[in-house]
Amino acid sequence: MVMDHDPTTEADPVATGNSETAQEIAATATDALVEVAPPAHEQEETESPRAEIMDEKAEAFHNRMSQLVAEDRDIFVFRGAGTKNGIAPEDADKAVAIIVEMMQRGLDAGHKLAIMFDGDEDNRKKPDVGAIFGMVADALKDNPDVAMIAAQQQSWYDWGNTGKTDPIASAAGTPFETFVFPDNMPGSHAALTQSRELANYANYRQIFTGPAGAISSDQLRDLDKKVEGGNRVEVLAIATHNNPALTEEFQQKLAAAEESGDTEKADGFRKTLTQREKEPFGIMYTQEGDIAIDRKEYPHLNITMQESLVPEIQKTRAERKDREVRKIANSYREIWNRIHAEGYELKPSDLDDLKSFASWGCFSDTGDLERAWDDDEARRWAEDWRAKLDEEDAHPYDQEN
């Protein structure tokens, strides 16, 4: 489930980059075509859409997924910021534009899409992942090649729904195919929107938007564990600021809880405020804006960080790169000093040292450069840096970190 729901907060009963190319969207589809009966969402046009209330087997949902796979759909599941962090409204609009542009390229290339999420409320005044999905759905609602799907557990569905069978919809009224599962279903949302079958479908993607919290982080680990063999899932993470207005709101609720003597609620609000301060860009980043996750811990995921909406992160990244390059420069200097003093050509061990620098991610975020280097390229890099160091002798590189 993608909502970082805080049970100590008061619920509102009314409210419930680096983008991929069209070729990246067009991954090879699975060969397994599954014949299924028409799902319940396919109703007469004169009949009002309704939610599919399911038992623990969730057959209606799984049948619908089989149909999407048979149709060779590109499936995008939305994850990201919940109610504790939220998304700065100005960033939300820009993130939606990035996502819609990416999906429109896929549609223009002839692909059919399915977008899916875990039924979070679409509150445009306090946007989070639910609002992101709702705005994207509104932008694509008139395209018949886009299926829009929500999966939600019964208690959350009942909390935001008085009609009991009404579909979940965007704030603007765009209805979604809605599948409701019982609260005690094993695996909850992750058993559906990132089932093992979907995780190993070639056209399955995830989009994380905003400061993701612990729940989203757990989902990322769960997804990686479900991917089998050499399969990999593309994950696009769009960084944004959290919603600054929520800080004042939580501070007011904390003061009210302290005044009333409700220590449990007060502790919950303190925890939320501390988390927001320490992780202003979510759990994927440090407080300063550097990446806090290690991609190597997710061997079955291709995680792309889209950071154009957060200048602070870009600045932190540039400063870190500068420090690392300075460290590399000093290492180069040591190698060349030995060469100059001892009068020998580069040895294999020296070339290995030079190549290892690229694996730090200084020259390539993916490490592809390190794998592509040969000895001649390494030597040219060393020579270039030797010349640069000679020019900068009056301004020696620092040694920090």
CORMO-V944625 format. One record per residue. N is the residue number from 1. RES is the residue in one small letter. PHI is phi in whole degrees, 0 to 359 (NA if undefined). OMEGA is omega in radians with two decimals (999 if undefined). NEAR is the number of other C-alpha atoms within 12 Angstrom. Layout:
N,RES,PHI,OMEGA,NEAR  N,RES,PHI,OMEGA,NEAR
This chain:
1,m,NA,-3.02,40  2,v,265,-3.14,46  3,m,281,3.02,39  4,d,275,-3.02,35  5,h,285,3.10,27  6,d,254,-3.09,24  7,p,296,3.13,17  8,t,274,3.14,24  9,t,272,-3.13,28  10,e,274,-3.12,22  11,a,283,3.06,17  12,d,260,-3.04,15  13,p,292,-3.14,15  14,v,279,3.13,14  15,a,274,-3.09,27  16,t,290,999,33  17,g,NA,3.03,27  18,n,260,-3.11,21  19,s,270,-3.07,32  20,e,285,3.05,31  21,t,280,3.12,21  22,a,299,3.13,20  23,q,294,3.13,20  24,e,290,3.10,25  25,i,291,-3.04,36  26,a,269,3.08,29  27,a,285,-3.13,25  28,t,295,-3.07,19  29,a,275,3.11,24  30,t,293,3.14,24  31,d,274,-3.06,14  32,a,279,3.11,17  33,l,261,-3.04,18  34,v,251,3.10,19  35,e,276,-3.14,16  36,v,228,3.05,20  37,a,288,3.13,15  38,p,304,-3.11,17  39,p,292,-3.05,24  40,a,295,-3.08,24  41,h,288,-3.14,30  42,e,275,-3.08,21  43,q,239,3.10,15  44,e,299,-3.09,10  45,e,299,-3.13,8  46,t,281,-3.11,7  47,e,270,3.14,10  48,s,294,3.11,15  49,p,295,-3.12,24  50,r,220,3.10,26  51,a,282,3.07,37  52,e,265,3.13,35  53,i,271,-2.96,31  54,m,246,2.96,25  55,d,265,-3.05,19  56,e,296,3.14,24  57,k,288,3.10,21  58,a,51,-3.06,31  59,e,298,-3.12,22  60,a,299,3.13,30  61,f,293,-3.10,39  62,h,295,3.07,30  63,n,296,3.13,25  64,r,294,3.11,37  65,m,296,3.11,41  66,s,299,3.12,29  67,q,293,3.13,27  68,l,297,3.10,38  69,v,295,3.12,33  70,a,298,3.11,23  71,e,276,3.11,27  72,d,63,-3.11,30  73,r,284,2.90,37  74,d,275,-3.06,41  75,i,254,3.13,46  76,f,243,3.08,43  77,v,255,-3.08,48  78,f,265,3.05,49  79,r,230,3.02,47  80,g,142,-3.01,52  81,a,299,3.07,51  82,g,254,-3.02,45  83,t,286,-3.12,46  84,k,285,-3.12,47  85,n,268,-3.06,45  86,g,64,3.13,47  87,i,230,3.07,48  88,a,306,-3.05,36  89,p,307,-3.12,30  90,e,292,3.08,25  91,d,286,-3.12,33  92,a,300,3.13,40  93,d,299,-3.12,29  94,k,290,3.11,29  95,a,296,3.10,42  96,v,300,3.13,40  97,a,299,3.11,26  98,i,298,-3.09,32  99,i,293,-3.11,38  100,v,297,3.12,33  101,e,300,3.14,23  102,m,299,-3.11,31  103,m,289,3.13,39  104,q,296,3.09,28  105,r,296,3.08,23  106,g,296,3.11,31  107,l,297,3.13,26  108,d,297,3.13,20  109,a,276,3.06,19  110,g,96,-3.11,19  111,h,269,2.99,31  112,k,263,-3.04,32  113,l,241,2.92,39  114,a,225,3.06,42  115,i,249,-2.95,43  116,m,212,3.07,46  117,f,208,-3.00,47  118,d,262,2.97,46  119,g,79,-3.13,50  120,d,298,-3.13,44  121,e,296,3.10,43  122,d,258,-3.13,39  123,n,249,-3.04,32  124,r,290,3.11,27  125,k,286,3.10,24  126,k,230,-2.99,34  127,p,293,2.94,46  128,d,218,-3.06,50  129,v,298,3.10,52  130,g,296,3.11,46  131,a,291,3.09,45  132,i,301,3.13,52  133,f,298,-3.11,53  134,g,299,-3.14,42  135,m,291,3.08,36  136,v,296,3.12,41  137,a,299,3.11,42  138,d,300,-3.11,28  139,a,291,-3.05,24  140,l,249,-2.96,32  141,k,298,-3.08,27  142,d,272,-3.14,14  143,n,265,-3.10,20  144,p,292,-3.13,14  145,d,269,3.12,26  146,v,240,3.03,33  147,a,266,-3.09,37  148,m,239,-2.94,44  149,i,229,3.05,42  150,a,235,3.04,46  151,a,239,-3.05,46  152,q,218,3.12,45  153,q,280,-2.93,39  154,q,302,-3.05,30  155,s,296,3.11,19  156,w,291,3.12,29  157,y,297,3.14,35  158,d,296,-3.11,25  159,w,298,-3.09,22  160,g,255,-3.00,28  161,n,218,3.14,26  162,t,263,-3.10,15  163,g,276,3.07,14  164,k,72,3.08,20  165,t,232,3.11,22  166,d,291,3.09,24  167,p,287,2.96,33  168,i,294,-3.07,47  169,a,221,3.05,38  170,s,287,3.12,37  171,a,297,3.12,28  172,a,270,3.06,21  173,g,99,3.09,16  174,t,289,-3.09,27  175,p,280,3.10,30  176,f,245,2.94,39  177,e,300,-2.99,41  178,t,243,3.12,43  179,f,239,-3.07,45  180,v,250,-3.11,42  181,f,243,-3.11,38  182,p,292,-3.09,25  183,d,299,-3.07,22  184,n,268,3.13,17  185,m,292,-3.13,20  186,p,303,3.11,17  187,g,87,3.11,24  188,s,49,-3.07,27  189,h,303,-3.07,41  190,a,297,3.11,35  191,a,287,-3.12,30  192,l,252,-2.99,39  193,t,287,2.95,42  194,q,221,3.09,41  195,s,295,3.12,29  196,r,299,3.13,24  197,e,295,3.13,26  198,l,293,-3.11,40  199,a,300,-3.12,39  200,n,253,3.04,31  201,y,272,-2.98,35  202,a,299,-3.07,30  203,n,259,-3.13,39  204,y,267,-3.12,44  205,r,226,2.96,42  206,q,229,3.10,40  207,i,234,3.05,44  208,f,262,3.13,46  209,t,235,3.05,51  210,g,88,-3.09,53  211,p,289,-3.11,51  212,a,292,3.13,44  213,g,257,-3.04,41  214,a,296,-3.12,28  215,i,296,3.12,29  216,s,296,3.11,35  217,s,297,3.09,30  218,d,297,3.13,24  219,q,295,3.13,37  220,l,296,3.11,44  221,r,294,3.12,24  222,d,297,3.13,26  223,l,298,-3.12,41  224,d,300,-3.12,35  225,k,291,-3.08,25  226,k,276,-3.12,28  227,v,285,-3.01,29  228,e,251,3.03,20  229,g,57,-3.12,14  230,g,268,3.14,13  231,n,291,3.08,27  232,r,219,3.13,28  233,v,253,3.08,39  234,e,281,3.11,38  235,v,235,3.07,38  236,l,258,3.13,36  237,a,250,-3.13,45  238,i,261,-3.11,44  239,a,283,3.02,44  240,t,218,2.96,48  241,h,283,2.98,41  242,n,284,-3.09,42  243,n,280,-3.07,34  244,p,296,-3.12,27  245,a,295,-3.11,22  246,l,289,3.13,31  247,t,299,3.13,29  248,e,297,3.14,16  249,e,297,3.13,22  250,f,292,3.10,33  251,q,296,3.11,26  252,q,294,3.12,20  253,k,292,3.08,27  254,l,296,-3.14,29  255,a,299,3.13,20  256,a,294,3.14,19  257,a,294,3.11,23  258,e,295,-3.13,19  259,e,294,-3.13,13  260,s,276,-3.14,13  261,g,81,3.13,13  262,d,275,-3.05,17  263,t,293,-3.13,18  264,e,295,3.10,17  265,k,295,-3.13,26  266,a,300,3.12,26  267,d,298,3.12,24  268,g,296,3.13,26  269,f,291,3.08,33  270,r,298,3.14,27  271,k,298,3.13,23  272,t,296,-3.14,36  273,l,295,3.11,28  274,t,296,3.12,19  275,q,298,-3.12,27  276,r,296,3.14,37  277,e,287,-3.08,25  278,k,281,-3.10,23  279,e,231,-3.09,32  280,p,296,3.13,39  281,f,249,3.12,43  282,g,93,-3.01,44  283,i,289,-3.13,38  284,m,281,-3.08,40  285,y,230,3.02,35  286,t,283,3.13,23  287,q,298,-3.12,23  288,e,277,3.11,25  289,g,106,3.08,31  290,d,270,-3.12,30  291,i,293,-3.09,28  292,a,257,3.14,21  293,i,257,3.10,21  294,d,257,-3.10,19  295,r,302,-3.13,23  296,k,294,3.11,14  297,e,282,3.13,17  298,y,235,-3.02,25  299,p,295,-3.10,23  300,h,257,-3.14,26  301,l,238,2.97,33  302,n,259,-3.05,29  303,i,265,3.09,33  304,t,250,-3.13,28  305,m,264,3.08,35  306,q,258,-2.96,29  307,e,242,-3.04,36  308,s,293,-3.10,23  309,l,272,-3.07,33  310,v,233,-3.13,33  311,p,302,-3.13,20  312,e,298,3.12,23  313,i,294,3.14,31  314,q,298,3.13,24  315,k,293,3.12,18  316,t,299,3.14,21  317,r,298,-3.13,27  318,a,296,3.14,17  319,e,294,3.12,19  320,r,295,3.12,23  321,k,301,-3.12,23  322,d,297,3.11,22  323,r,297,-3.12,20  324,e,293,3.12,26  325,v,295,3.09,27  326,r,296,3.08,27  327,k,298,3.12,24  328,i,298,-3.12,35  329,a,301,3.13,33  330,n,294,3.08,29  331,s,294,3.06,28  332,y,302,-3.10,36  333,r,301,-3.14,30  334,e,298,3.13,21  335,i,297,-3.08,30  336,w,289,3.06,31  337,n,296,3.10,20  338,r,294,3.12,17  339,i,297,-3.11,19  340,h,295,-3.07,14  341,a,284,-3.02,12  342,e,257,3.03,11  343,g,66,3.10,12  344,y,235,3.08,14  345,e,283,3.11,19  346,l,301,3.09,26  347,k,268,3.10,18  348,p,307,-3.14,16  349,s,295,3.10,14  350,d,295,3.13,25  351,l,297,3.09,28  352,d,298,3.11,21  353,d,299,-3.12,24  354,l,297,-3.13,41  355,k,295,-3.09,35  356,s,295,3.13,25  357,f,299,-3.13,32  358,a,295,-3.12,28  359,s,292,3.06,23  360,w,290,-3.09,23  361,g,92,-3.09,25  362,c,286,-3.10,29  363,f,256,-3.11,25  364,s,203,-3.13,18  365,d,297,-3.07,21  366,t,263,-3.09,21  367,g,82,-3.12,20  368,d,298,-3.11,17  369,l,298,-3.12,22  370,e,299,-3.12,26  371,r,288,-3.07,21  372,a,273,-3.08,18  373,w,296,2.90,24  374,d,240,-3.03,17  375,d,298,-3.13,22  376,d,296,3.13,16  377,e,294,3.11,18  378,a,298,-3.13,30  379,r,295,3.13,26  380,r,296,3.10,19  381,w,299,-3.13,25  382,a,298,3.14,33  383,e,295,3.11,23  384,d,298,-3.13,18  385,w,289,3.07,26  386,r,301,3.12,26  387,a,296,-3.13,17  388,k,295,-3.14,21  389,l,295,3.12,26  390,d,299,3.14,20  391,e,289,-3.00,13  392,e,255,-3.08,17  393,d,302,-3.13,15  394,a,285,-3.13,9  395,h,229,-3.07,11  396,p,299,3.11,16  397,y,290,-3.11,24  398,d,283,-3.04,18  399,q,241,-3.03,15  400,e,296,3.13,14  401,n,55,999,11
